[in-house]
């Protein structure tokens, strides 16, 4: 008996609801569990990279399981998968197991172990949903095309991703989030059971038996490559924007969201948008690739927008190519397994390999080149097609001419000693590249020559110059650090940049100049005043702690007899400040300092009570906020380590977030007295002082009184009405965004 149209629509709706729910839960759990892990593991990028690797591995395992399950009858598949879901439910409510790392634990080993034990079975079971439900839909619908459901799957993933920072985190504590996700998981089991009732009862009506010819190794490799490049581009775009353009809060959501939306466009039933974007993608890659390599630091948000459009166009074009090369539904799970393998390899390359191999974000232009090599292309005009398809010398003469023009334009820009071809000529160079690109679209080799020339011309050569210069740049999992010298009177200065943010400046020349604190730590800044007051407040043997080493600037406030210790998470920063000789703050002011490596909160948790008199907290990388260092529990740790009359200095300068309400609420709930100083030097050229905002906290009014006696600009912090202190269970930056 055949189904009525109403029953068929109901069946499709049920399968769509199931795949949406599974994908929503999958992308909701990733930031949720990462948020749960912050207080225990800290905010080291190594932790995030390890967590991402766990997610990719579990996703690949889930897809492999779904592929293996295709060997049995549909009803047997349902029975097995329901059993897996029920067994995984033993890990509910979702959360971290009660294990804590030692101070010496390596995140690369500990984090995969902890996350695997905590959410491994649940993530594995849910990750198999997308390919399984699509296969079941094809069986239940009598051989219907299941690929449109993949668009719905990625729509659910996008919804889960966006829902967490915009709705779930601001409205619910971590415990409530866990219960919400657990309830969603139970709903998913019921939906899967409902889908299972629609599966054929006998093998005779199994419409998904593997009858089509298996794909060859070359086709599988092509699937993997088409999935690898967008996955790598998504992570590389996040790194490139936050490193070389602007470190904006929640920025990581946008590249991942666009990446997921590209699947929905590429796999949709309605093909017009996917086909249109794929057709113009080669032009976008060529032109926008050059623009974004130019940097345009004076217009960071425009540059970020260009990078995001470029990511979306590449992702849609390559995922559309995947859709066009999709196999018959009976080979569906193997297709998704290859896609998952490509996605995992892209993630490993961009997040784990690139920071080790490259000293700059070279993975970004390399992936743009790879996208240009893979993106489908069509000739724009028949005349160009005739040239590039011609046999004999015509084609080779055209290729040589294109190569010579690209080389001449790039060579003039790179080697021009008189700066005739400076930034004012960038528009002309761009027009030349655009004209060449218009002529070569559709011809792969000439197109790649013009694309490579564009990337080198508009910024690649500057990156290569710094890489060639020994010691000028170093990269770690925490970012890209660049050392720049600026000549000037009396010896000039040396600057350390972390991406686009100044990480420290040292005046060069005489020993006195080299011992002068600069930037956010100048004598008039909040921390500068506190350091100068320390001998009077705590005597000649004051115990000073500093979270965040930087170039070691604060060490020049050290006095004989004082005991100092730094907390630094990045070994690369320690090498620059202490070992290379590029900066001499430590060697001149505090030789052989005590430096505790690792996340500051984890390290402080192992310190003895009452072991510091003054603690300066300056752990921000650019404008990112280590939320786990700003919670009520974190301030309790600082209070335990500090003496009762100790001072806590917190640096809260930030272009995007107003952190004062966070500190004021934590002070109110923790019994601290809090005052703030907005330091605005009269001249930035004097000792290279920078504007900065610092908050001083103490549980003893005498220290605060001493600061206010010397500078009346210290003002008492007023808690924002209705704003509660951040805790390990609840925090959100949305109410603190400036301009909102």
C-alpha positions as CSV (number, residue, x, y, z in Angstrom):
1,X,0.0,0.0,0.0
2,X,1.6,3.3,-1.1
3,X,1.8,6.3,1.1
4,X,-0.5,9.3,0.7
5,X,1.2,12.7,0.0
6,X,0.2,13.8,3.6
7,X,2.0,10.7,5.1
8,X,5.0,11.3,2.9
9,X,5.3,14.9,4.0
10,X,4.9,13.8,7.6
11,X,7.7,11.3,7.2
12,X,10.0,13.9,5.7
13,X,9.2,16.4,8.5
14,X,10.0,13.7,11.1
15,X,13.4,12.9,9.6
16,X,14.2,16.6,9.1
17,X,13.3,17.3,12.8
18,X,15.5,14.4,13.9
19,X,18.5,15.5,11.9
20,X,18.1,19.1,13.0
21,X,17.9,18.1,16.7
22,X,21.0,15.9,16.5
23,X,23.1,18.6,14.7
24,X,21.8,21.3,17.1
25,X,23.0,19.2,20.1
26,X,26.3,18.4,18.5
27,X,27.3,22.1,18.0
28,X,25.8,23.2,21.3
29,X,27.8,20.7,23.3
30,X,31.2,21.9,21.9
31,X,31.3,25.4,23.4
32,X,29.3,24.2,26.4
33,X,31.9,21.6,27.5
34,X,34.8,24.0,26.7
35,X,33.1,26.5,29.0
36,X,32.8,23.8,31.7
37,X,36.5,23.0,31.3
38,X,37.8,26.6,31.7
39,X,38.1,26.7,35.5
40,X,39.8,23.3,35.7
41,X,42.1,23.5,32.7
42,X,42.6,27.2,32.1
43,X,42.3,29.1,28.9
44,X,45.5,28.0,27.1
45,X,45.1,27.7,23.3
46,X,46.8,24.3,23.6
47,X,43.6,23.3,25.6
48,X,41.3,24.6,22.8
49,X,43.4,22.9,20.1
50,X,43.4,19.6,21.9
51,X,39.7,19.9,22.5
52,X,39.1,20.6,18.8
53,X,41.2,17.5,17.9
54,X,39.0,15.4,20.2
55,X,35.8,16.7,18.5
56,X,37.2,16.0,15.1
57,X,38.3,12.5,16.1
58,X,35.0,11.7,17.6
59,X,33.2,13.0,14.6
60,X,35.3,10.9,12.3
61,X,34.7,7.9,14.5
62,X,30.9,8.5,14.4
63,X,30.9,8.7,10.6
64,X,33.0,5.6,10.4
65,X,30.5,3.8,12.7
66,X,27.6,5.0,10.5
67,X,29.4,3.7,7.4
68,X,30.0,0.3,9.0
69,X,26.3,0.2,10.1
70,X,25.3,0.4,6.5
71,X,26.2,-3.3,6.1
72,X,23.2,-4.6,8.0
73,X,19.5,-4.3,7.4
74,X,17.7,-1.0,8.1
75,X,15.8,-2.4,11.1
76,X,18.9,-3.9,12.5
77,X,20.7,-0.6,12.1
78,X,18.0,1.1,14.1
79,X,18.2,-1.5,16.9
80,X,22.0,-1.2,17.1
81,X,22.0,2.6,17.0
82,X,19.2,2.9,19.6
83,X,21.3,0.6,21.8
84,X,24.3,2.9,21.4
85,X,22.2,6.0,22.2
86,X,20.8,4.3,25.4
87,X,24.2,3.2,26.6
88,X,25.6,6.7,26.0
89,X,22.8,8.1,28.1
90,X,24.5,6.6,31.1
91,X,26.9,9.7,30.8
92,X,23.9,12.1,31.5
93,X,23.7,14.7,32.7
94,X,26.5,16.0,30.6
95,X,29.5,17.3,32.4
96,X,33.1,16.8,33.2
97,X,34.2,13.8,35.3
98,X,35.6,14.5,38.7
99,X,39.3,14.6,37.8
100,X,41.8,17.4,38.1
101,X,45.2,17.7,36.4
102,X,48.4,18.1,38.3
103,X,50.4,21.3,37.9
104,X,52.8,19.4,35.5
105,X,50.0,17.9,33.4
106,X,50.5,18.4,29.6
107,X,47.3,19.7,28.0
108,X,48.0,17.9,24.7
109,X,47.6,14.6,26.7
110,X,45.4,15.5,29.6
111,X,42.6,17.3,27.7
112,X,41.8,14.5,25.2
113,X,41.7,12.0,28.1
114,X,39.4,14.2,30.2
115,X,37.1,15.1,27.4
116,X,37.0,11.5,26.1
117,X,35.9,10.2,29.5
118,X,33.4,13.0,30.0
119,X,31.6,13.3,26.7
120,X,33.1,10.8,24.3
121,X,30.2,8.3,24.2
122,X,27.6,11.0,23.9
123,X,29.4,12.9,21.2
124,X,30.1,9.7,19.3
125,X,26.5,8.7,19.3
126,X,25.2,12.1,18.3
127,X,27.8,12.6,15.6
128,X,26.6,9.5,13.7
129,X,23.1,11.1,13.3
130,X,23.6,13.0,10.1
131,X,24.7,10.2,7.8
132,X,22.5,7.6,9.4
133,X,19.3,9.6,9.3
134,X,19.9,10.4,5.7
135,X,20.4,6.8,4.8
136,X,17.3,5.8,6.7
137,X,15.3,8.5,4.9
138,X,16.3,7.1,1.6
139,X,15.2,3.6,2.8
140,X,11.9,4.9,4.3
141,X,11.0,7.0,1.2
142,X,11.6,4.3,-1.3
143,X,14.9,5.6,-2.6
144,X,14.4,9.4,-2.2
145,X,17.3,11.8,-2.5
146,X,18.7,12.2,1.0
147,X,21.3,14.9,0.3
148,X,18.9,17.8,0.9
149,X,18.7,16.6,4.5
150,X,22.4,17.4,4.8
151,X,21.5,21.1,4.3
152,X,19.0,20.8,7.1
153,X,21.7,19.1,9.2
154,X,24.1,22.1,8.8
155,X,21.3,24.5,9.5
156,X,20.8,22.8,12.8
157,X,24.5,22.9,13.5
158,X,24.5,26.7,12.7
159,X,21.6,27.2,15.1
160,X,23.3,25.3,17.9
161,X,26.5,27.3,17.4
162,X,24.8,30.7,17.4
163,X,22.4,29.8,20.2
164,X,25.2,29.1,22.8
165,X,26.8,32.6,23.0
166,X,23.7,34.6,22.2
167,X,21.0,32.7,24.2
168,X,22.2,29.7,26.3
169,X,25.2,31.2,28.0
170,X,23.7,34.6,28.8
171,X,20.4,33.1,30.1
172,X,21.5,29.9,31.9
173,X,24.2,28.8,34.3
174,X,26.4,25.8,33.4
175,X,24.3,23.4,35.5
176,X,21.1,24.5,33.7
177,X,22.9,24.2,30.4
178,X,23.8,20.6,31.2
179,X,20.1,19.8,32.1
180,X,18.9,21.5,28.9
181,X,21.3,19.5,26.7
182,X,20.4,16.3,28.6
183,X,16.7,16.9,27.9
184,X,17.5,17.5,24.2
185,X,19.4,14.2,24.1
186,X,16.4,12.3,25.5
187,X,14.1,14.0,22.9
188,X,16.6,12.9,20.2
189,X,16.3,9.2,21.3
190,X,12.5,9.5,20.9
191,X,12.8,11.0,17.5
192,X,15.2,8.3,16.4
193,X,12.8,5.7,17.6
194,X,10.0,7.4,15.6
195,X,12.2,7.3,12.4
196,X,13.0,3.7,13.0
197,X,9.3,2.7,12.8
198,X,9.4,4.0,9.2
199,X,12.2,1.7,8.1
200,X,11.4,-1.3,5.8
201,X,10.9,-4.6,7.7
202,X,12.6,-6.9,5.2
203,X,15.8,-6.8,3.2
204,X,13.7,-7.2,0.0
205,X,12.7,-3.6,0.3
206,X,16.0,-2.2,1.4
207,X,16.5,0.5,-1.2
208,X,19.9,1.5,0.1
209,X,21.7,-1.8,-0.7
210,X,25.1,-1.0,-2.2
211,X,24.5,-1.6,-5.9
212,X,26.3,1.3,-7.6
213,X,30.0,0.9,-8.5
214,X,32.4,1.9,-5.6
215,X,34.3,5.1,-6.0
216,X,38.0,4.9,-7.0
217,X,40.9,6.1,-4.9
218,X,41.3,9.2,-7.1
219,X,37.6,10.2,-6.5
220,X,37.9,9.6,-2.8
221,X,41.1,11.7,-2.6
222,X,39.2,14.5,-4.5
223,X,36.4,14.3,-1.9
224,X,38.9,14.6,0.9
225,X,40.7,17.6,-0.7
226,X,37.4,19.4,-1.4
227,X,36.5,19.0,2.3
228,X,40.0,19.8,3.7
229,X,40.4,23.2,2.2
230,X,37.2,24.9,3.5
231,X,37.7,23.3,7.0
232,X,41.3,24.6,7.1
233,X,40.2,28.0,5.7
234,X,37.6,28.3,8.5
235,X,40.2,27.9,11.2
236,X,42.9,29.9,9.3
237,X,40.5,32.8,8.8
238,X,39.7,32.9,12.6
239,X,43.5,32.9,13.3
240,X,44.3,35.4,10.6
241,X,41.6,37.9,11.6
242,X,42.3,37.7,15.3
243,X,46.1,37.8,14.8
244,X,46.6,40.3,12.0
245,X,43.4,42.3,11.8
246,X,41.3,42.6,15.0
247,X,40.8,40.5,18.1
248,X,37.1,41.0,18.6
249,X,35.0,39.0,21.1
250,X,32.8,36.2,19.7
251,X,34.6,36.5,16.4
252,X,35.2,32.8,16.3
253,X,31.5,32.2,15.9
254,X,31.3,34.0,12.6
255,X,33.8,31.9,10.5
256,X,32.4,28.7,11.9
257,X,28.8,29.8,11.3
258,X,29.6,30.8,7.7
259,X,31.3,27.5,7.1
260,X,28.2,25.6,8.3
261,X,25.9,27.8,6.3
262,X,27.9,27.0,3.1
263,X,26.8,23.4,3.4
264,X,23.2,24.4,3.6
265,X,23.6,26.5,0.4
266,X,25.7,23.9,-1.4
267,X,23.4,20.9,-0.6
268,X,20.0,22.6,-1.0
269,X,17.4,21.4,-3.5
270,X,17.2,24.9,-5.0
271,X,20.5,25.2,-6.9
272,X,20.5,28.7,-8.2
273,X,22.3,30.4,-5.3
274,X,25.0,27.6,-5.1
275,X,25.6,27.7,-8.8
276,X,25.8,31.6,-8.9
277,X,28.3,31.8,-6.0
278,X,30.3,29.0,-7.5
279,X,30.6,30.7,-10.8
280,X,31.8,34.0,-9.3
281,X,34.1,32.3,-6.7
282,X,37.2,32.3,-8.9
283,X,36.9,36.1,-9.3
284,X,36.3,36.6,-5.6
285,X,39.3,34.4,-4.6
286,X,41.6,36.3,-7.0
287,X,40.5,39.9,-6.0
288,X,39.7,39.4,-2.3
289,X,42.7,37.2,-1.7
290,X,44.9,40.1,-2.8
291,X,43.0,42.7,-0.7
292,X,43.1,40.6,2.5
293,X,46.8,40.0,2.1
294,X,47.3,43.8,1.9
295,X,46.2,43.9,5.6
296,X,44.6,47.4,5.5
297,X,45.1,47.7,9.3
298,X,43.7,51.2,9.2
299,X,40.3,49.7,8.3
300,X,40.3,46.5,10.3
301,X,36.5,45.8,10.2
302,X,36.5,46.2,6.4
303,X,39.4,43.8,6.2
304,X,37.6,41.3,8.5
305,X,34.4,41.5,6.4
306,X,36.5,40.8,3.2
307,X,38.1,37.8,4.9
308,X,34.7,36.4,5.9
309,X,33.2,36.9,2.4
310,X,36.2,35.1,1.0
311,X,35.8,32.2,3.4
312,X,32.1,31.9,2.5
313,X,32.7,32.0,-1.2
314,X,35.4,29.4,-1.1
315,X,33.3,27.1,1.2
316,X,30.2,27.3,-1.0
317,X,32.2,26.7,-4.2
318,X,34.1,23.7,-2.9
319,X,31.2,22.2,-1.1
320,X,29.1,22.6,-4.3
321,X,31.8,20.7,-6.1
322,X,31.4,18.0,-3.5
323,X,27.7,18.0,-4.1
324,X,28.2,17.6,-7.8
325,X,30.5,14.7,-7.3
326,X,28.3,13.0,-4.7
327,X,27.7,9.3,-5.2
328,X,24.4,7.4,-5.3
329,X,22.6,7.2,-1.9
330,X,23.8,3.6,-1.4
331,X,27.4,5.1,-1.1
332,X,26.3,8.0,1.1
333,X,28.0,7.0,4.4
334,X,31.3,6.4,2.7
335,X,31.0,9.8,1.0
336,X,30.4,11.5,4.4
337,X,33.3,9.5,5.9
338,X,35.6,10.9,3.3
339,X,34.3,14.4,3.9
340,X,34.8,14.0,7.7
341,X,38.4,12.8,7.1
342,X,39.1,15.8,5.0
343,X,37.5,18.2,7.6
344,X,39.7,16.6,10.3
345,X,42.8,16.9,8.2
346,X,42.0,20.5,7.5
347,X,41.6,21.2,11.2
348,X,44.8,19.4,12.1
349,X,46.8,21.3,9.5
350,X,45.4,24.8,10.5
351,X,45.2,24.4,14.2
352,X,48.0,22.0,15.1
353,X,50.6,21.7,12.3
354,X,50.7,25.3,11.1
355,X,51.6,26.9,14.5
356,X,54.6,24.6,14.7
357,X,55.8,24.7,11.1
358,X,55.2,28.4,10.3
359,X,56.3,31.6,12.0
360,X,53.4,33.5,10.5
361,X,49.8,32.6,9.4
362,X,51.2,31.2,6.1
363,X,48.5,28.6,6.1
364,X,46.0,31.3,5.1
365,X,47.6,32.2,1.7
366,X,48.4,28.5,1.1
367,X,44.8,27.5,1.6
368,X,43.7,30.4,-0.7
369,X,46.0,29.0,-3.4
370,X,44.7,25.4,-2.8
371,X,41.1,26.8,-3.1
372,X,42.1,28.4,-6.4
373,X,43.4,25.1,-7.7
374,X,40.2,23.2,-6.8
375,X,37.4,25.7,-7.4
376,X,35.3,25.0,-10.5
377,X,36.0,27.6,-13.3
378,X,34.4,28.8,-16.5
379,X,35.8,31.0,-19.2
380,X,34.3,34.5,-19.0
381,X,34.5,35.2,-22.8
382,X,34.8,32.9,-25.8
383,X,37.9,34.8,-27.1
384,X,39.8,33.9,-23.9
385,X,38.7,30.3,-24.3
386,X,40.0,30.3,-27.8
387,X,43.4,31.5,-26.6
388,X,43.8,29.1,-23.7
389,X,42.4,26.1,-25.6
390,X,44.5,26.8,-28.7
391,X,47.2,24.4,-29.7
392,X,50.7,25.3,-30.7
393,X,52.6,28.5,-29.7
394,X,49.6,30.8,-29.1
395,X,48.8,29.4,-25.7
396,X,52.4,29.3,-24.6
397,X,53.0,32.9,-25.7
398,X,50.0,34.1,-23.8
399,X,51.1,32.2,-20.7
400,X,54.6,33.7,-20.9
401,X,53.2,37.2,-21.3
402,X,51.0,36.7,-18.2
403,X,53.9,35.5,-16.2
404,X,56.2,38.3,-17.3
405,X,53.6,41.0,-16.4
406,X,52.9,39.5,-13.0
407,X,56.7,39.2,-12.3
408,X,57.4,42.8,-13.4
409,X,54.6,44.3,-11.3
410,X,55.6,42.3,-8.3
411,X,59.3,42.9,-8.8
412,X,58.8,46.7,-9.0
413,X,56.7,46.8,-5.9
414,X,59.1,44.6,-3.9
415,X,62.5,46.0,-5.0
416,X,61.7,49.7,-5.6
417,X,64.2,51.5,-3.4
418,X,62.8,55.0,-3.9
419,X,59.3,54.1,-2.8
420,X,57.8,55.3,-6.1
421,X,55.6,52.3,-6.0
422,X,54.4,52.9,-2.4
423,X,50.9,52.4,-1.0
424,X,49.5,55.1,-3.4
425,X,50.2,52.8,-6.3
426,X,48.4,49.9,-4.7
427,X,45.2,50.7,-6.6
428,X,47.0,50.6,-10.0
429,X,48.6,47.3,-9.1
430,X,45.2,46.0,-8.1
431,X,43.7,47.0,-11.5
432,X,46.5,45.3,-13.4
433,X,45.9,42.1,-11.4
434,X,42.2,42.4,-11.9
435,X,42.6,42.8,-15.7
436,X,44.9,39.8,-15.9
437,X,42.5,37.7,-13.8
438,X,39.6,38.6,-16.1
439,X,41.6,37.1,-19.0
440,X,42.7,33.9,-17.2
441,X,39.5,32.8,-15.4
442,X,38.8,29.3,-16.7
443,X,42.4,28.4,-17.5
444,X,43.8,26.7,-14.4
445,X,47.6,27.3,-14.8
446,X,47.5,30.9,-15.8
447,X,44.9,31.6,-13.1
448,X,47.2,30.1,-10.5
449,X,50.1,32.2,-11.7
450,X,48.1,35.4,-11.3
451,X,46.6,34.3,-8.0
452,X,50.1,33.6,-6.6
453,X,51.4,36.9,-7.9
454,X,48.5,38.7,-6.2
455,X,49.1,37.1,-2.8
456,X,52.9,37.9,-3.0
457,X,52.3,41.4,-4.4
458,X,49.8,42.6,-1.8
459,X,51.5,41.4,1.4
460,X,53.1,38.0,1.0
461,X,56.6,39.6,0.3
462,X,56.4,41.6,3.6
463,X,55.7,38.4,5.5
464,X,58.6,36.7,3.8
465,X,61.0,39.5,4.6
466,X,60.2,39.2,8.4
467,X,60.6,35.4,8.2
468,X,64.0,35.7,6.6
469,X,65.2,38.2,9.3
470,X,66.5,36.1,12.2
471,X,64.6,36.7,15.4
472,X,62.2,39.2,13.9
473,X,59.2,36.9,14.4
474,X,58.2,33.8,16.3
475,X,54.9,31.9,16.5
476,X,53.4,29.7,19.1
477,X,49.9,28.3,19.8
478,X,49.2,31.7,21.5
479,X,49.8,33.9,18.5
480,X,52.4,35.5,16.3
481,X,55.0,37.8,18.0
482,X,57.0,40.3,15.9
483,X,60.0,42.3,17.1
484,X,60.4,45.7,15.4
485,X,63.1,48.3,15.8
486,X,62.2,52.0,15.4
487,X,65.2,54.4,15.0
488,X,65.2,57.7,16.8
489,X,67.2,60.0,19.0
490,X,69.1,58.6,21.9
491,X,68.9,55.0,20.5
492,X,65.3,54.7,19.3
493,X,63.2,51.8,20.7
494,X,62.3,48.2,20.2
495,X,58.7,47.0,20.1
496,X,57.1,43.6,20.6
497,X,53.8,43.1,18.8
498,X,51.3,40.3,19.4
499,X,49.4,40.3,16.1
500,X,48.2,43.9,15.8
501,X,48.5,44.7,19.5
502,X,51.6,46.2,21.1
503,X,52.8,43.7,23.7
504,X,55.7,45.8,25.0
505,X,58.1,48.7,24.1
506,X,61.6,49.2,25.4
507,X,63.6,52.4,24.9
508,X,67.1,51.7,23.6
509,X,70.4,53.4,24.2
510,X,71.6,54.2,27.7
511,X,71.0,51.7,30.7
512,X,68.7,54.3,32.2
513,X,66.5,54.5,29.1
514,X,66.4,50.7,28.9
515,X,65.2,50.5,32.5
516,X,62.3,52.9,31.9
517,X,58.8,51.3,32.2
518,X,56.7,52.1,29.1
519,X,53.2,51.6,27.6
520,X,50.6,50.3,30.0
521,X,53.1,50.1,32.8
522,X,54.5,53.6,32.9
523,X,55.1,55.3,36.3
524,X,51.8,57.1,36.2
525,X,49.7,54.1,35.4
526,X,47.7,52.2,38.0
527,X,50.2,49.4,38.3
528,X,53.1,51.8,38.1
529,X,51.8,53.7,41.2
530,X,51.1,50.5,43.1
531,X,54.6,49.1,42.4
532,X,56.2,52.3,43.6
533,X,54.1,52.2,46.8
534,X,55.0,48.6,47.6
535,X,58.1,49.3,49.7
536,X,56.2,51.7,51.9
537,X,53.3,49.4,52.3
538,X,55.0,46.0,52.7
539,X,58.6,46.8,53.6
540,X,61.9,46.0,51.8
541,X,61.0,42.3,51.4
542,X,57.7,42.7,49.6
543,X,56.5,39.6,47.7
544,X,55.3,40.6,44.2
545,X,53.5,38.4,41.7
546,X,52.8,39.3,38.1
547,X,50.4,37.3,35.8
548,X,51.7,37.9,32.2
549,X,55.4,38.4,31.6
550,X,55.3,40.3,28.3
551,X,58.7,41.9,27.7
552,X,59.4,41.9,31.4
553,X,58.7,45.7,31.7
554,X,57.3,45.5,35.3
555,X,60.5,44.0,36.6
556,X,62.2,47.4,36.5
557,X,60.0,48.3,39.5
558,X,61.8,45.6,41.5
559,X,63.9,46.7,44.5
560,X,66.7,44.9,46.3
561,X,65.3,42.4,48.8
562,X,61.9,42.0,47.1
563,X,60.8,38.6,46.0
564,X,59.2,38.5,42.6
565,X,57.6,35.7,40.6
566,X,55.9,35.8,37.2
567,X,53.2,33.6,35.8
568,X,53.4,33.1,32.1
569,X,51.5,30.7,29.8
570,X,53.6,31.0,26.6
571,X,57.2,29.7,26.5
572,X,57.8,31.8,23.4
573,X,57.3,35.0,25.5
574,X,59.8,33.8,28.1
575,X,62.4,33.2,25.4
576,X,61.9,36.7,23.9
577,X,61.9,38.4,27.3
578,X,64.7,36.5,29.0
579,X,66.8,34.4,26.6
580,X,67.3,36.0,23.2
581,X,68.7,39.3,24.4
582,X,66.2,41.3,22.3
583,X,64.7,42.9,25.4
584,X,66.9,43.7,28.5
585,X,64.3,44.5,31.1
586,X,64.9,41.3,33.0
587,X,68.7,41.2,32.6
588,X,69.1,44.8,33.7
589,X,66.4,44.9,36.5
590,X,65.7,41.3,37.7
591,X,68.2,38.7,36.5
592,X,67.1,35.1,37.0
593,X,63.5,35.8,38.0
594,X,61.2,33.0,39.2
595,X,58.8,32.2,36.3
596,X,55.9,29.8,36.8
597,X,54.8,28.3,33.5
598,X,51.2,27.4,32.7
599,X,47.8,28.9,33.1
600,X,47.9,31.5,35.9
601,X,44.7,30.3,37.7
602,X,45.9,26.7,37.7
603,X,49.4,27.7,39.0
604,X,48.0,30.0,41.7
605,X,45.7,27.3,42.9
606,X,48.9,25.3,43.9
607,X,50.6,28.3,45.6
608,X,50.7,28.6,49.4
609,X,48.2,30.9,51.2
610,X,49.4,34.4,52.2
611,X,52.5,34.1,49.9
612,X,52.1,37.4,48.0
613,X,51.7,41.0,49.1
614,X,50.9,42.4,45.6
615,X,49.6,40.6,42.6
616,X,49.3,42.3,39.1
617,X,46.9,40.6,36.7
618,X,47.6,41.4,33.1
619,X,46.8,38.2,31.2
620,X,44.9,39.6,28.3
621,X,46.1,38.7,24.8
622,X,45.0,41.7,22.7
623,X,41.3,42.3,23.4
624,X,40.4,38.7,24.3
625,X,39.1,38.1,27.8
626,X,40.2,35.0,29.9
627,X,36.9,34.7,31.6
628,X,38.0,32.0,34.0
629,X,40.4,34.6,35.5
630,X,37.6,37.0,36.2
631,X,35.1,34.8,38.2
632,X,34.1,34.9,41.8
633,X,36.1,31.7,42.4
634,X,39.2,33.1,40.7
635,X,39.1,36.2,43.0
636,X,38.8,33.8,45.9
637,X,42.0,32.2,44.8
638,X,43.7,35.6,44.5
639,X,42.5,36.5,48.0
640,X,43.8,33.2,49.4
641,X,47.3,33.7,47.9
642,X,47.5,37.4,48.9
643,X,48.1,38.6,52.4
644,X,45.1,40.1,54.2
645,X,46.4,43.6,53.5
646,X,47.6,42.7,50.0
647,X,46.9,44.6,46.8
648,X,45.4,43.1,43.6
649,X,45.9,45.1,40.4
650,X,43.8,44.2,37.4
651,X,44.4,45.6,33.9
652,X,41.0,46.1,32.2
653,X,41.9,48.2,29.1
654,X,39.8,46.8,26.2
655,X,38.5,48.3,23.0
656,X,35.3,46.2,22.9
657,X,34.3,45.2,26.4
658,X,33.7,47.3,29.6
659,X,35.1,45.0,32.3
660,X,34.6,47.4,35.2
661,X,31.2,46.0,36.1
662,X,32.8,42.5,36.3
663,X,35.4,43.7,38.8
664,X,33.0,45.8,40.8
665,X,30.6,42.9,41.2
666,X,33.4,40.5,42.2
667,X,34.7,43.1,44.7
668,X,31.3,43.5,46.3
669,X,30.6,39.8,46.7
670,X,34.2,39.0,47.8
671,X,34.5,41.8,50.4
672,X,37.1,43.8,48.4
673,X,37.5,47.5,48.3
674,X,37.9,48.5,44.6
675,X,39.1,51.7,43.0
676,X,39.9,52.4,39.4
677,X,42.4,54.7,37.6
678,X,41.9,55.7,33.9
679,X,45.5,56.8,33.1
680,X,45.7,59.2,30.1
681,X,49.3,60.5,29.7
682,X,49.7,64.0,28.5
683,X,52.0,62.9,25.7
684,X,52.4,59.4,24.3
685,X,55.9,60.3,23.2
686,X,57.2,60.8,26.7
687,X,58.6,57.4,27.8
688,X,56.2,55.8,25.3
689,X,53.4,55.7,27.9
690,X,50.0,54.4,26.8
691,X,46.5,55.1,28.0
692,X,45.4,52.3,30.3
693,X,42.7,51.4,32.8
694,X,43.6,49.6,36.0
695,X,41.6,48.5,39.1
696,X,43.2,48.2,42.5
697,X,41.5,45.9,45.1
698,X,42.3,45.1,48.7
699,X,40.5,43.8,51.8
700,X,42.4,46.4,53.9
701,X,41.5,50.0,53.4
702,X,45.1,51.2,54.2
703,X,46.6,50.1,50.8
704,X,43.8,51.8,48.9
705,X,44.1,54.9,51.0
706,X,47.8,55.1,50.3
707,X,47.1,55.0,46.5
708,X,44.4,57.6,46.6
709,X,46.5,59.9,48.8
710,X,49.1,60.2,46.0
711,X,46.6,60.4,43.1
712,X,43.1,61.7,43.5
713,X,42.2,60.3,40.1
714,X,41.7,56.9,41.8
715,X,37.8,56.6,42.0
716,X,35.7,54.1,43.9
717,X,34.1,51.5,41.6
718,X,30.3,51.6,41.7
719,X,28.7,48.2,41.0
720,X,26.2,48.2,38.1
721,X,22.7,47.7,39.3
722,X,21.4,44.2,38.5
723,X,24.8,42.9,37.3
724,X,25.9,39.8,39.2
725,X,29.5,38.7,39.5
726,X,30.8,36.1,37.0
727,X,31.2,32.6,38.4
728,X,32.6,29.4,37.1
729,X,28.9,28.4,36.6
730,X,27.8,31.6,34.8
731,X,29.4,34.4,32.8
732,X,28.5,36.3,29.6
733,X,30.1,39.3,27.8
734,X,27.0,40.4,25.9
735,X,25.9,43.0,28.4
736,X,29.4,44.4,28.5
737,X,30.0,45.0,24.8
738,X,30.7,48.7,24.1
739,X,28.4,50.4,21.8
740,X,25.5,48.0,22.4
